[in-house]
Amino acid sequence: MDAVYKTGILRSWNAARGFGFVEVPSTAFPIQKYFLHVSMVLEGPCPPPIGSIVRFEPGPKRKEGELPTCQRAWIVVLPEKPTAVTL
């Protein structure tokens, strides 16, 4: 059976603990959120910059009441750096 992949945006990252949260855009409420651990990032910068586009295979919840996990994640697009405006 083929894996189902989702694409989301990295909204936060805790560098000291090596994890962050990915939000998947959806028309449903509430927004789908996933837990991403640094060990699941197979390709891309570590730590990934906030705002990066993340492609991942959704995994199960680790415990009842917790967010589902990202399994096998790739950082596919990095956020653009803001350019300085000179007046």
Buried (B, 14 or more C-beta within 10 A) or exposed (E): EEEEEBBBBBBEBEEEEBBBBBBBEEEEEEEBEBBBBBEBBEEBEEBBEEEBBBBBBBBEEEEEEEBBBBBBBBBEEEEEEEEEEEE
